[in-house]
Amino acid sequence: METVKNAANYVSETVQGTGSQASKEANKHVAKDSDASAKTRLQAAGDAVGDKVDQSKHETKADVHKEAAKH
């Protein structure tokens, strides 16, 4: 039963990591958009950094759950 739980958590963390990655990429595009205001670009750049941190956390958790599911 624990293996199933770890597998489900792996999938969940992988999906969340992918979502963070997509958000990061969208924010990077806004940050580079010369038509956006400086405030908007700065906020998007900050959000992209936060999304990268979230992505890394989710990827790390996914790896932990993946290894736990193997055992």
DSSP file (Angstrom, degrees, kcal/mol; ACC not computed):
  #  RESIDUE AA STRUCTURE BP1 BP2  ACC     N-H-->O    O-->H-N    N-H-->O    O-->H-N    TCO  KAPPA ALPHA  PHI   PSI    X-CA   Y-CA   Z-CA
    1    1 A M     >        0   0    0      0, 0.0     4,-2.1     0, 0.0     5,-0.1   0.000 360.0 360.0 360.0 -37.4    0.0    0.0    0.0
    2    2 A E  H  >  +     0   0    0      1,-0.2     4,-2.5     2,-0.2     5,-0.2   0.856 360.0  56.1 -64.1 -34.2    2.9    2.4    0.8
    3    3 A T  H  > S+     0   0    0      2,-0.2     4,-2.3     1,-0.2    -1,-0.2   0.900 106.9  49.1 -64.3 -40.9    4.2    1.8   -2.7
    4    4 A V  H  > S+     0   0    0      2,-0.2     4,-2.5     1,-0.2    -2,-0.2   0.911 111.0  50.2 -64.1 -42.7    0.9    2.9   -4.3
    5    5 A K  H  X S+     0   0    0     -4,-2.1     4,-2.5     1,-0.2    -2,-0.2   0.923 111.6  47.7 -62.3 -44.6    0.9    6.0   -2.1
    6    6 A N  H  X S+     0   0    0     -4,-2.5     4,-2.3     2,-0.2    -1,-0.2   0.883 111.1  51.3 -64.5 -38.1    4.5    6.9   -3.1
    7    7 A A  H  X S+     0   0    0     -4,-2.3     4,-2.2     2,-0.2    -2,-0.2   0.915 111.0  47.8 -64.7 -42.5    3.6    6.4   -6.7
    8    8 A A  H  X S+     0   0    0     -4,-2.5     4,-2.5     1,-0.2    -2,-0.2   0.906 112.2  49.3 -64.4 -41.5    0.6    8.7   -6.4
    9    9 A N  H  X S+     0   0    0     -4,-2.5     4,-2.8     2,-0.2     5,-0.2   0.874 108.3  54.6 -65.5 -36.5    2.7   11.3   -4.7
   10   10 A Y  H  X S+     0   0    0     -4,-2.3     4,-2.3     2,-0.2    -2,-0.2   0.938 110.3  45.6 -60.2 -47.5    5.3   11.0   -7.4
   11   11 A V  H  X S+     0   0    0     -4,-2.2     4,-2.5     2,-0.2    -2,-0.2   0.929 113.3  50.3 -62.3 -45.2    2.7   11.7  -10.1
   12   12 A S  H  X S+     0   0    0     -4,-2.5     4,-2.4     1,-0.2    -2,-0.2   0.927 112.6  45.3 -59.4 -47.6    1.3   14.6   -8.1
   13   13 A E  H  X S+     0   0    0     -4,-2.8     4,-2.4     1,-0.2    -1,-0.2   0.865 111.5  53.5 -66.6 -35.5    4.6   16.2   -7.5
   14   14 A T  H  X S+     0   0    0     -4,-2.3     4,-2.1    -5,-0.2    -2,-0.2   0.923 110.3  47.0 -64.1 -43.9    5.6   15.7  -11.1
   15   15 A V  H  X S+     0   0    0     -4,-2.5     4,-2.2     2,-0.2    -2,-0.2   0.920 113.0  48.7 -63.3 -44.5    2.4   17.5  -12.3
   16   16 A Q  H  X S+     0   0    0     -4,-2.4     4,-2.2     1,-0.2    -1,-0.2   0.887 110.4  51.7 -64.4 -38.2    2.9   20.3   -9.9
   17   17 A G  H  X S+     0   0    0     -4,-2.4     4,-2.1     2,-0.2    -1,-0.2   0.893 109.1  50.3 -64.0 -39.6    6.5   20.7  -11.0
   18   18 A T  H  X S+     0   0    0     -4,-2.1     4,-2.3     2,-0.2    -2,-0.2   0.888 109.5  51.4 -65.4 -39.5    5.4   20.9  -14.6
   19   19 A G  H  X S+     0   0    0     -4,-2.2     4,-2.3     2,-0.2    -2,-0.2   0.905 109.7  49.2 -63.7 -41.6    2.9   23.5  -13.7
   20   20 A S  H  X S+     0   0    0     -4,-2.2     4,-2.5     1,-0.2    -2,-0.2   0.882 109.8  52.3 -64.5 -38.2    5.5   25.6  -11.9
   21   21 A Q  H  X S+     0   0    0     -4,-2.1     4,-2.3     2,-0.2    -2,-0.2   0.918 109.6  48.4 -64.5 -43.1    7.8   25.3  -15.0
   22   22 A A  H  X S+     0   0    0     -4,-2.3     4,-2.2     1,-0.2    -2,-0.2   0.909 112.4  48.7 -63.7 -42.0    5.1   26.5  -17.3
   23   23 A S  H  X S+     0   0    0     -4,-2.3     4,-2.6     2,-0.2    -1,-0.2   0.899 109.6  52.8 -64.2 -40.6    4.3   29.4  -15.0
   24   24 A K  H  X S+     0   0    0     -4,-2.5     4,-2.3     1,-0.2    -2,-0.2   0.930 109.7  48.2 -59.8 -46.2    8.0   30.3  -14.8
   25   25 A E  H  X S+     0   0    0     -4,-2.3     4,-1.9     2,-0.2    -1,-0.2   0.901 111.4  50.0 -63.6 -41.1    8.3   30.3  -18.6
   26   26 A A  H  X S+     0   0    0     -4,-2.2     4,-1.9     1,-0.2    -1,-0.2   0.919 111.7  48.4 -63.3 -43.0    5.2   32.5  -19.0
   27   27 A N  H  X S+     0   0    0     -4,-2.6     4,-2.6     1,-0.2    -2,-0.2   0.864 107.4  55.8 -66.2 -35.3    6.6   34.9  -16.4
   28   28 A K  H  X S+     0   0    0     -4,-2.3     4,-1.3     2,-0.2    -1,-0.2   0.899 107.0  50.3 -62.3 -39.8   10.0   35.0  -18.2
   29   29 A H  H  X S+     0   0    0     -4,-1.9     4,-0.6     2,-0.2    -2,-0.2   0.908 111.3  47.6 -65.8 -40.8    8.2   36.1  -21.4
   30   30 A V  H >< S+     0   0    0     -4,-1.9     3,-1.2     1,-0.2     6,-0.2   0.916 108.8  54.8 -64.4 -42.3    6.4   38.9  -19.6
   31   31 A A  H 3< S+     0   0    0     -4,-2.6    -1,-0.2     1,-0.3    -2,-0.2   0.794 111.6  44.8 -62.3 -27.8    9.6   40.0  -17.9
   32   32 A K  H 3< S+     0   0    0     -4,-1.3     2,-0.7    -3,-0.2    -1,-0.3   0.506  85.0 112.3 -92.6  -5.5   11.2   40.3  -21.4
   33   33 A D    X<  -     0   0    0     -3,-1.2     3,-1.4    -4,-0.6     8,-0.1  -0.580  50.9-163.6 -76.2 110.0    8.3   42.1  -23.0
   34   34 A S  T 3  S+     0   0    0     -2,-0.7    -1,-0.2     1,-0.3     4,-0.1   0.656  87.4  62.4 -69.2 -14.6    9.4   45.6  -23.8
   35   35 A D  T 3  S+     0   0    0      2,-0.1    -1,-0.3    -3,-0.0     2,-0.1   0.647  88.4  87.5 -83.4 -14.5    5.7   46.6  -24.2
   36   36 A A  S <  S-     0   0    0     -3,-1.4    -6,-0.0    -6,-0.2     0, 0.0  -0.482  89.8 -99.4 -82.1 154.5    4.9   45.8  -20.5
   37   37 A S     >  -     0   0    0     -2,-0.1     4,-2.6     1,-0.1     5,-0.2  -0.281  30.3-112.2 -69.1 160.1    5.4   48.4  -17.8
   38   38 A A  H  > S+     0   0    0      1,-0.2     4,-2.5     2,-0.2     5,-0.2   0.884 118.8  52.7 -60.2 -39.0    8.6   48.3  -15.7
   39   39 A K  H  > S+     0   0    0      2,-0.2     4,-2.4     1,-0.2    -1,-0.2   0.924 110.4  47.1 -63.4 -44.7    6.5   47.3  -12.7
   40   40 A T  H  > S+     0   0    0      1,-0.2     4,-2.4     2,-0.2    -2,-0.2   0.908 113.1  48.8 -64.0 -42.8    4.8   44.5  -14.5
   41   41 A R  H  X S+     0   0    0     -4,-2.6     4,-2.2     2,-0.2    -2,-0.2   0.902 111.8  48.7 -65.1 -41.2    8.2   43.2  -15.8
   42   42 A L  H  X S+     0   0    0     -4,-2.5     4,-2.2     2,-0.2    -2,-0.2   0.911 112.0  48.8 -65.1 -42.5    9.8   43.4  -12.4
   43   43 A Q  H  X S+     0   0    0     -4,-2.4     4,-2.6     1,-0.2    -2,-0.2   0.915 111.3  50.1 -63.1 -42.8    6.9   41.5  -10.8
   44   44 A A  H  X S+     0   0    0     -4,-2.4     4,-2.3     2,-0.2    -1,-0.2   0.887 108.9  52.1 -63.8 -39.2    7.0   38.8  -13.5
   45   45 A A  H  X S+     0   0    0     -4,-2.2     4,-1.7     2,-0.2    -1,-0.2   0.923 111.4  46.8 -63.2 -44.0   10.8   38.4  -13.0
   46   46 A G  H  X S+     0   0    0     -4,-2.2     4,-2.1     1,-0.2    -2,-0.2   0.903 111.9  50.5 -63.4 -41.4   10.2   37.9   -9.3
   47   47 A D  H  X S+     0   0    0     -4,-2.6     4,-2.6     1,-0.2    -2,-0.2   0.872 106.6  55.5 -64.5 -37.0    7.4   35.5   -9.9
   48   48 A A  H  X S+     0   0    0     -4,-2.3     4,-2.0     2,-0.2    -1,-0.2   0.892 107.2  49.7 -63.3 -39.1    9.6   33.5  -12.3
   49   49 A V  H  X S+     0   0    0     -4,-1.7     4,-2.0     2,-0.2    -2,-0.2   0.930 111.8  48.1 -64.7 -44.8   12.3   33.1   -9.6
   50   50 A G  H  X S+     0   0    0     -4,-2.1     4,-2.4     1,-0.2    -2,-0.2   0.890 110.3  52.0 -61.8 -39.6    9.6   31.9   -7.2
   51   51 A D  H  X S+     0   0    0     -4,-2.6     4,-2.8     1,-0.2    -1,-0.2   0.879 106.9  53.2 -64.6 -37.6    8.3   29.5   -9.8
   52   52 A K  H  X S+     0   0    0     -4,-2.0     4,-2.4     2,-0.2    -1,-0.2   0.907 109.0  49.1 -64.1 -41.2   11.8   28.1  -10.3
   53   53 A V  H  X S+     0   0    0     -4,-2.0     4,-2.3     2,-0.2    -2,-0.2   0.937 112.8  47.6 -62.0 -46.8   12.1   27.5   -6.6
   54   54 A D  H  X S+     0   0    0     -4,-2.4     4,-2.6     1,-0.2     5,-0.2   0.913 110.5  52.4 -60.4 -43.2    8.7   25.8   -6.5
   55   55 A Q  H  X S+     0   0    0     -4,-2.8     4,-2.5     1,-0.2    -1,-0.2   0.925 109.8  48.4 -59.4 -45.7    9.7   23.7   -9.6
   56   56 A S  H  X S+     0   0    0     -4,-2.4     4,-2.3     2,-0.2    -1,-0.2   0.902 111.0  50.7 -63.0 -41.4   12.9   22.5   -7.9
   57   57 A K  H  X S+     0   0    0     -4,-2.3     4,-2.6     2,-0.2    -2,-0.2   0.937 112.5  46.0 -61.0 -47.4   11.0   21.6   -4.7
   58   58 A H  H  X S+     0   0    0     -4,-2.6     4,-2.5     1,-0.2    -2,-0.2   0.893 112.1  50.7 -65.3 -39.6    8.4   19.6   -6.6
   59   59 A E  H  X S+     0   0    0     -4,-2.5     4,-2.2    -5,-0.2    -1,-0.2   0.898 111.4  48.6 -65.2 -39.3   11.1   17.8   -8.7
   60   60 A T  H  X S+     0   0    0     -4,-2.3     4,-2.1     2,-0.2    -2,-0.2   0.934 112.8  47.2 -64.9 -46.0   13.0   16.9   -5.5
   61   61 A K  H  X S+     0   0    0     -4,-2.6     4,-2.5     1,-0.2     5,-0.2   0.892 110.4  53.4 -62.7 -39.3    9.9   15.6   -3.8
   62   62 A A  H  X S+     0   0    0     -4,-2.5     4,-2.5     1,-0.2    -1,-0.2   0.916 108.2  50.1 -61.5 -43.0    9.0   13.6   -6.9
   63   63 A D  H  X S+     0   0    0     -4,-2.2     4,-2.3     2,-0.2    -1,-0.2   0.897 110.1  50.4 -62.5 -40.0   12.4   12.0   -7.0
   64   64 A V  H  X S+     0   0    0     -4,-2.1     4,-2.4     1,-0.2    -2,-0.2   0.936 112.8  45.6 -63.4 -46.4   12.1   11.0   -3.3
   65   65 A H  H  X S+     0   0    0     -4,-2.5     4,-2.1     2,-0.2    -2,-0.2   0.872 110.8  54.1 -65.0 -36.7    8.7    9.5   -3.9
   66   66 A K  H  X S+     0   0    0     -4,-2.5     4,-1.0    -5,-0.2    -1,-0.2   0.933 111.2  44.5 -63.0 -45.9    9.9    7.7   -7.0
   67   67 A E  H  X S+     0   0    0     -4,-2.3     4,-0.7     1,-0.2     3,-0.5   0.897 112.4  52.1 -65.4 -39.9   12.8    6.1   -5.1
   68   68 A A  H >< S+     0   0    0     -4,-2.4     3,-0.7     1,-0.2    -1,-0.2   0.854 105.4  55.8 -65.3 -33.8   10.5    5.2   -2.1
   69   69 A A  H 3< S+     0   0    0     -4,-2.1    -1,-0.2     1,-0.2    -2,-0.2   0.768 100.6  60.0 -70.0 -24.3    8.1    3.5   -4.5
   70   70 A K  H 3<        0   0    0     -4,-1.0    -1,-0.2    -3,-0.5    -2,-0.2   0.742 360.0 360.0 -73.3 -23.1   10.9    1.3   -5.8
   71   71 A H    <<        0   0    0     -4,-0.7    -1,-0.2    -3,-0.7    -2,-0.2   0.441 360.0 360.0-102.7 360.0   11.5   -0.2   -2.4
